[in-house]
Amino acid sequence: MVRPSLEVADIFRDHGPAWRAANAGHVSIGQLGVMRAIERCRTAALGGHVARCEGCAHEHIAYNSCRNRPRSILGPKCQAGAARDWLAAREAELLPVGYFHVVFTLPAPIADITYQNKRVAYDLLMRASAETTLTIAADAKHLGARIGLTSVLHSWGSAMTHHPHVHMIVPGGGLSADGSQWVPRRANFFLSVRVLSRLFRRLFLDGLVKLHREGRLAFFGDHAGLADGSAFDAFLEPLRRTEWVVYAKEPPDQVRGRLFAGPKAVLAYLSRYTHRVAIANSRLIRAGADSVTFRVKDYRIDGPGRDTTMTLGTQEFIRRFLMHVLPKGQHRIRHAACPGPDPGASWETAIAPPTSPASAIRELLAAPAPAPDTEAADTADGPRILALPCPCCGGRLVIVAAFGPGGPPQHRPIPEAIDSS
């Protein structure tokens, strides 16, 4: 694997100490933990292992990753491995049906309130979007079926500004109320985005008012006056009349008239969203002593002008990246499912995938269970193999030795940063 010429870790290592000093007392423990993890990720500071190629005997040293899962934001170098692990765990849960990609976005006027109240507001966003989808799908006027879904919280836009929204993957159908049959969606259509938008708006705003009355919201800066109930109600009133953005489409392979080529393809599509970080190393162009330039997309433009670049001061770049660290214990990926036939049951949003009658659904669809991953099974008790191929001949790299933490992080400092000192 070729190391990118520039990484977020390089920027943190070269400029992180000065940023921490300049912002002392205004940086959370979680943000400090993320910085430290990214700075040490895949360096000698975390130890590693030696692998030898079965073909040409080339030896390759690989350093351990930080596996920064507890902070709910993966470093740019951990996302690929984490996505692979997640895909393997989720594959058996996918059904042989078409899927839809649905996105729920909060309007800009309440983005600051959401940022100042991450824990409760993000939780409300994920619950309101899930309840909206499950409720409308269960309505006989729309789909009339019990469905399940997987939703992923994103808090960033392309420029790493605060842009809270939820990506959701939903099967194109569900179980009938009594569980006796599969109810498919209509061709090329899932649920009305206008209906979804209006219920989502009501559920989120009602939930926000409830949080305010319970004293669970905090307000700072220009929003300090919203601590007053009347001022808060007046602030929300225009938002009750505007259209909120909900987007739904079939993933590309389905738009062309065919289903995904099996569960792996569905999950591969979803993993683009589940394990994204605020910015990937591949988007970085250059970094100097005072600025960072990276690629961005202007989603307001449809055409060649959409792809452009942005340059931020190094301090601002670090600040924007760390804006998206979630509170400790908060999870970005959640699963939800409609309740069973019991009329007293209620839908539940959970961290783990919902217990769904996948085997019963497969029987209704006359579809076989997914085949086991025989390659993984064959190597489970055998030698440990690196995921990447030999850089010399492409052969398998077998781990032959491991070593513990061996000193400070080793990296290539940004040349401009050295020149300016």
C-alpha positions as CSV (number, residue, x, y, z in Angstrom):
1,M,0.0,0.0,0.0
2,V,1.4,3.4,-1.0
3,R,1.4,6.0,1.7
4,P,-0.4,9.2,0.7
5,S,2.0,12.1,0.2
6,L,0.1,14.1,2.8
7,E,-2.0,12.9,5.7
8,V,-4.2,14.5,8.4
9,A,-1.8,12.9,10.8
10,D,1.1,14.9,9.4
11,I,-0.8,18.2,9.9
12,F,-1.6,17.2,13.5
13,R,2.0,16.2,14.3
14,D,3.5,19.3,12.9
15,H,0.9,21.8,14.1
16,G,-1.0,20.0,16.9
17,P,1.2,21.1,19.8
18,A,0.9,24.8,18.8
19,W,-2.9,24.4,18.3
20,R,-3.3,22.7,21.7
21,A,-1.3,25.5,23.4
22,A,-3.3,28.2,21.7
23,N,-6.6,26.6,22.7
24,A,-5.7,25.4,26.1
25,G,-8.9,25.2,28.3
26,H,-11.2,25.1,25.2
27,V,-10.4,21.6,24.0
28,S,-12.4,18.6,25.2
29,I,-10.8,15.5,26.5
30,G,-12.4,13.6,23.6
31,Q,-10.8,16.0,21.1
32,L,-7.4,15.7,22.7
33,G,-7.8,11.9,22.6
34,V,-8.6,11.9,18.9
35,M,-5.6,14.1,18.1
36,R,-3.3,11.8,20.1
37,A,-4.7,8.7,18.4
38,I,-4.4,10.1,14.9
39,E,-0.8,11.3,15.6
40,R,0.2,7.9,16.8
41,C,-1.8,5.8,14.3
42,R,0.3,3.3,12.3
43,T,3.6,4.5,13.8
44,A,6.2,2.8,15.9
45,A,4.6,4.4,18.9
46,L,1.9,1.7,18.8
47,G,4.1,-1.2,17.9
48,G,3.4,-3.5,14.9
49,H,4.4,-6.7,13.1
50,V,6.7,-8.1,10.5
51,A,5.2,-9.9,7.5
52,R,7.0,-12.0,5.0
53,C,5.9,-12.7,1.4
54,E,5.1,-16.4,0.7
55,G,6.3,-15.8,-2.9
56,C,9.5,-13.7,-2.9
57,A,10.3,-13.6,0.8
58,H,10.1,-9.8,0.9
59,E,9.7,-8.6,4.5
60,H,7.2,-5.8,5.2
61,I,6.9,-3.9,8.5
62,A,3.4,-2.7,9.3
63,Y,2.6,-0.5,12.3
64,N,-0.6,-1.0,14.4
65,S,-3.6,1.3,13.9
66,C,-5.1,3.4,16.7
67,R,-8.5,1.7,16.3
68,N,-10.0,4.8,17.6
69,R,-13.6,3.5,17.8
70,P,-14.5,4.7,21.4
71,R,-14.3,8.3,20.3
72,S,-16.9,7.7,17.6
73,I,-14.7,9.2,14.9
74,L,-12.3,7.1,13.0
75,G,-9.0,8.4,11.9
76,P,-8.5,8.6,8.1
77,K,-6.1,5.6,8.1
78,C,-8.5,3.4,10.2
79,Q,-11.7,3.8,8.1
80,A,-10.9,1.2,5.5
81,G,-10.1,-1.6,8.0
82,A,-13.1,-0.7,10.1
83,A,-15.4,-0.7,7.0
84,R,-14.1,-4.2,6.1
85,D,-14.9,-5.5,9.6
86,W,-18.3,-3.9,9.6
87,L,-19.1,-5.3,6.2
88,A,-18.2,-8.8,7.3
89,A,-20.4,-8.5,10.4
90,R,-23.4,-7.1,8.5
91,E,-23.5,-9.2,5.4
92,A,-25.8,-12.0,6.7
93,E,-28.4,-9.4,7.7
94,L,-29.0,-8.1,4.2
95,L,-32.0,-9.3,2.2
96,P,-32.0,-10.1,-1.6
97,V,-34.2,-7.1,-2.4
98,G,-33.7,-3.6,-3.7
99,Y,-32.6,-0.9,-1.2
100,F,-33.0,2.8,-1.0
101,H,-30.7,5.5,0.3
102,V,-32.5,8.2,2.3
103,V,-31.0,11.4,3.8
104,F,-32.5,13.6,6.5
105,T,-30.9,17.0,6.9
106,L,-31.5,19.6,9.6
107,P,-32.0,23.2,8.4
108,A,-29.1,25.7,8.9
109,P,-30.9,27.9,11.5
110,I,-30.7,25.1,14.1
111,A,-27.3,23.8,13.3
112,D,-25.6,26.0,16.0
113,I,-28.1,24.8,18.6
114,T,-27.4,21.2,17.6
115,Y,-23.7,21.8,17.9
116,Q,-24.0,23.3,21.4
117,N,-26.1,20.3,22.5
118,K,-24.5,17.5,20.6
119,R,-25.5,14.6,22.8
120,V,-29.2,15.2,23.1
121,A,-29.7,16.9,19.7
122,Y,-27.9,14.2,17.7
123,D,-29.8,11.5,19.5
124,L,-33.0,13.3,18.7
125,L,-32.0,13.7,15.0
126,M,-31.4,9.9,14.7
127,R,-34.6,9.0,16.6
128,A,-36.8,11.4,14.7
129,S,-35.5,10.3,11.3
130,A,-35.9,6.6,12.2
131,E,-39.4,7.1,13.7
132,T,-40.4,9.1,10.6
133,T,-39.4,6.3,8.2
134,L,-40.8,3.5,10.2
135,T,-44.1,5.3,10.8
136,I,-44.7,6.3,7.1
137,A,-43.7,2.8,5.9
138,A,-46.2,1.2,8.3
139,D,-49.0,3.4,7.1
140,A,-51.4,1.5,4.7
141,K,-51.7,4.7,2.6
142,H,-48.0,4.4,1.7
143,L,-46.2,1.0,2.0
144,G,-48.2,-0.7,4.8
145,A,-45.3,-2.8,6.0
146,R,-43.0,-3.3,8.9
147,I,-39.4,-2.4,7.9
148,G,-35.9,-2.3,9.3
149,L,-33.2,0.3,8.6
150,T,-29.6,1.3,9.3
151,S,-28.9,4.9,9.8
152,V,-25.5,6.8,10.0
153,L,-25.0,10.2,11.6
154,H,-22.8,12.7,9.7
155,S,-22.1,16.1,11.1
156,W,-20.0,17.6,8.3
157,G,-20.2,19.1,4.9
158,S,-17.5,18.9,2.2
159,A,-15.7,21.9,3.7
160,M,-15.9,20.3,7.2
161,T,-18.4,22.9,8.4
162,H,-21.2,21.8,10.8
163,H,-23.9,20.2,8.7
164,P,-25.8,17.6,10.7
165,H,-27.7,14.9,8.6
166,V,-28.5,11.2,8.7
167,H,-27.8,8.7,5.9
168,M,-30.2,5.8,5.9
169,I,-30.3,2.5,4.0
170,V,-33.8,1.0,3.8
171,P,-35.0,-2.2,2.0
172,G,-37.6,-1.6,-0.7
173,G,-40.3,-3.4,1.1
174,G,-41.2,-5.0,4.5
175,L,-43.3,-7.5,6.3
176,S,-47.1,-7.2,6.4
177,A,-48.6,-6.3,9.8
178,D,-49.3,-9.9,10.7
179,G,-45.9,-11.1,9.3
180,S,-47.5,-13.5,6.8
181,Q,-46.2,-11.9,3.5
182,W,-43.6,-9.6,2.0
183,V,-44.9,-6.2,0.9
184,P,-42.8,-4.8,-2.0
185,R,-42.5,-1.2,-2.8
186,R,-43.8,0.3,-6.0
187,A,-41.5,0.3,-9.0
188,N,-38.8,3.0,-8.7
189,F,-40.5,4.5,-5.7
190,F,-40.1,4.1,-2.0
191,L,-42.0,6.7,0.1
192,S,-43.1,10.3,-0.5
193,V,-40.2,12.6,0.5
194,R,-42.8,15.4,1.1
195,V,-44.6,13.2,3.6
196,L,-41.3,12.1,5.2
197,S,-40.2,15.7,5.4
198,R,-43.3,17.0,7.2
199,L,-43.4,14.3,9.8
200,F,-39.6,14.6,10.4
201,R,-40.0,18.3,10.9
202,R,-42.8,17.9,13.4
203,L,-41.1,15.1,15.4
204,F,-37.8,16.9,15.6
205,L,-39.2,20.3,16.6
206,D,-41.6,18.8,19.1
207,G,-38.7,16.8,20.6
208,L,-36.5,20.0,20.7
209,V,-39.3,21.9,22.6
210,K,-39.6,19.0,25.0
211,L,-35.8,19.1,25.7
212,H,-36.0,22.8,26.3
213,R,-38.8,22.5,28.8
214,E,-36.9,19.8,30.6
215,G,-33.9,22.1,30.9
216,R,-31.7,19.8,28.8
217,L,-30.5,22.4,26.3
218,A,-27.7,24.9,26.7
219,F,-27.3,28.1,24.8
220,F,-24.1,30.2,24.3
221,G,-22.9,33.3,22.4
222,D,-25.5,34.8,20.1
223,H,-28.0,32.1,21.1
224,A,-27.9,32.8,24.8
225,G,-31.2,34.5,24.7
226,L,-32.9,31.3,23.5
227,A,-32.8,30.0,27.1
228,D,-36.1,31.9,27.5
229,G,-39.0,29.7,26.6
230,S,-40.9,32.4,24.7
231,A,-37.8,33.5,22.7
232,F,-37.2,29.8,21.8
233,D,-40.7,29.3,20.6
234,A,-40.5,32.4,18.5
235,F,-37.2,31.2,17.0
236,L,-38.7,27.9,16.0
237,E,-41.9,29.2,14.6
238,P,-40.6,30.0,11.1
239,L,-39.0,26.5,10.9
240,R,-42.4,25.0,11.3
241,R,-43.5,26.5,8.0
242,T,-40.4,25.8,5.9
243,E,-39.8,22.7,3.9
244,W,-37.1,20.4,5.4
245,V,-34.8,18.5,3.1
246,V,-35.4,14.8,2.8
247,Y,-33.7,13.0,-0.1
248,A,-34.4,9.4,-1.3
249,K,-33.1,7.5,-4.2
250,E,-32.2,4.0,-5.4
251,P,-28.4,3.4,-5.4
252,P,-26.9,3.5,-8.9
253,D,-27.0,-0.2,-9.8
254,Q,-30.7,-0.3,-9.1
255,V,-31.5,2.9,-11.1
256,R,-30.2,1.1,-14.2
257,G,-33.0,-1.5,-13.7
258,R,-31.2,-4.3,-11.8
259,L,-30.7,-5.1,-8.2
260,F,-27.4,-5.1,-6.4
261,A,-25.3,-8.2,-7.1
262,G,-25.9,-9.6,-3.6
263,P,-25.5,-8.4,0.0
264,K,-21.8,-7.5,-0.4
265,A,-22.6,-4.9,-3.0
266,V,-25.4,-3.3,-0.8
267,L,-23.0,-3.1,2.1
268,A,-20.2,-1.8,0.0
269,Y,-22.4,1.1,-1.0
270,L,-23.5,1.8,2.6
271,S,-19.9,1.6,3.8
272,R,-19.1,4.7,1.8
273,Y,-21.2,6.5,4.4
274,T,-20.8,4.4,7.6
275,H,-17.0,4.8,7.9
276,R,-16.4,8.2,6.3
277,V,-14.5,10.8,8.3
278,A,-14.7,14.6,8.1
279,I,-12.0,14.5,5.5
280,A,-10.1,11.7,3.9
281,N,-6.3,11.8,3.2
282,S,-7.0,11.5,-0.5
283,R,-8.6,15.0,-0.5
284,L,-5.5,16.7,0.8
285,I,-3.5,18.6,-1.8
286,R,-0.8,20.5,0.2
287,A,0.0,21.9,3.6
288,G,2.4,24.6,4.6
289,A,3.3,26.5,7.7
290,D,0.1,28.4,7.8
291,S,-2.5,26.8,5.5
292,V,-4.0,23.6,4.2
293,T,-5.5,23.1,0.7
294,F,-7.9,20.3,-0.1
295,R,-10.5,19.2,-2.5
296,V,-14.2,20.1,-1.9
297,K,-17.5,19.6,-3.7
298,D,-20.0,22.4,-4.1
299,Y,-23.3,20.5,-4.1
300,R,-25.2,23.6,-5.2
301,I,-23.6,23.2,-8.6
302,D,-24.5,20.3,-11.0
303,G,-21.8,19.9,-13.5
304,P,-18.0,20.3,-14.0
305,G,-17.8,23.3,-11.6
306,R,-18.9,21.2,-8.6
307,D,-15.3,19.9,-7.9
308,T,-13.1,22.7,-6.6
309,T,-10.5,23.4,-3.9
310,M,-10.4,25.3,-0.6
311,T,-7.6,26.7,1.4
312,L,-7.9,27.2,5.2
313,G,-5.5,28.4,7.8
314,T,-3.9,25.5,9.6
315,Q,-5.5,26.4,12.9
316,E,-8.9,26.6,11.3
317,F,-8.4,23.3,9.5
318,I,-7.7,21.6,12.8
319,R,-10.6,23.3,14.5
320,R,-13.1,22.2,11.8
321,F,-11.8,18.6,11.9
322,L,-12.2,18.4,15.7
323,M,-15.7,19.9,15.5
324,H,-17.0,16.4,14.5
325,V,-15.7,14.5,17.5
326,L,-18.8,13.0,19.2
327,P,-19.4,13.0,23.0
328,K,-18.0,9.9,24.7
329,G,-20.3,6.9,24.3
330,Q,-22.4,8.3,21.5
331,H,-22.6,6.1,18.4
332,R,-22.8,7.2,14.7
333,I,-24.4,3.9,13.4
334,R,-27.8,2.8,14.6
335,H,-30.3,0.3,13.6
336,A,-34.1,0.4,14.0
337,A,-37.0,-1.9,13.2
338,C,-40.8,-1.8,13.4
339,P,-42.4,-3.8,16.2
340,G,-44.1,-7.2,15.6
341,P,-47.8,-7.8,15.6
342,D,-48.2,-7.0,19.3
343,P,-50.2,-3.8,19.3
344,G,-48.6,-2.7,22.6
345,A,-45.1,-2.8,21.2
346,S,-43.2,0.3,20.1
347,W,-40.4,0.7,17.7
348,E,-36.9,0.7,19.2
349,T,-33.7,2.4,18.1
350,A,-30.6,0.5,19.2
351,I,-26.8,0.4,18.8
352,A,-26.8,-3.3,17.7
353,P,-28.7,-4.5,14.6
354,P,-32.4,-5.2,15.3
355,T,-33.5,-8.8,15.8
356,S,-35.5,-9.2,12.6
357,P,-37.1,-12.4,11.2
358,A,-34.6,-12.5,8.3
359,S,-34.9,-16.2,7.9
360,A,-38.8,-15.9,7.7
361,I,-38.4,-13.1,5.1
362,R,-36.1,-15.2,3.0
363,E,-38.7,-18.0,3.0
364,L,-41.3,-15.6,1.9
365,L,-39.0,-14.4,-0.9
366,A,-38.0,-18.0,-1.8
367,A,-34.4,-16.8,-1.4
368,P,-31.5,-18.9,-0.1
369,A,-29.5,-17.8,2.9
370,P,-26.2,-16.1,2.1
371,A,-23.3,-18.4,1.5
372,P,-20.6,-18.4,4.3
373,D,-17.3,-16.7,3.6
374,T,-15.3,-19.8,2.9
375,E,-12.1,-17.9,2.4
376,A,-12.3,-16.3,5.9
377,A,-13.2,-19.7,7.3
378,D,-10.2,-21.4,5.7
379,T,-7.7,-18.9,7.2
380,A,-9.3,-18.6,10.6
381,D,-7.1,-21.2,12.2
382,G,-4.2,-20.8,9.8
383,P,-1.4,-18.1,9.5
384,R,-2.3,-14.5,10.0
385,I,-2.4,-12.7,6.7
386,L,-2.0,-9.0,6.0
387,A,-4.9,-7.5,4.1
388,L,-2.5,-5.8,1.6
389,P,-0.5,-7.7,-1.0
390,C,3.2,-7.9,-1.3
391,P,4.5,-4.6,-2.9
392,C,7.1,-6.6,-4.9
393,C,5.2,-9.5,-6.4
394,G,1.6,-9.2,-5.2
395,G,1.8,-12.4,-3.1
396,R,0.4,-13.0,0.3
397,L,2.1,-11.4,3.3
398,V,2.2,-13.7,6.3
399,I,2.9,-12.2,9.8
400,V,6.0,-13.8,11.2
401,A,6.8,-11.5,14.2
402,A,5.2,-8.8,16.3
403,F,6.8,-6.0,18.3
404,G,5.6,-3.6,21.0
405,P,5.6,0.2,21.2
406,G,9.1,1.3,20.1
407,G,9.5,5.0,20.5
408,P,8.0,8.3,19.3
409,P,5.9,8.5,16.1
410,Q,7.9,8.4,12.9
411,H,6.6,10.5,10.0
412,R,7.7,12.9,7.3
413,P,7.3,16.5,8.5
414,I,5.8,18.9,6.1
415,P,8.7,20.6,4.4
416,E,7.2,24.1,4.5
417,A,6.7,23.8,8.2
418,I,10.4,23.0,8.7
419,D,11.5,25.8,6.4
420,S,9.6,28.4,8.4
421,S,11.1,27.5,11.8
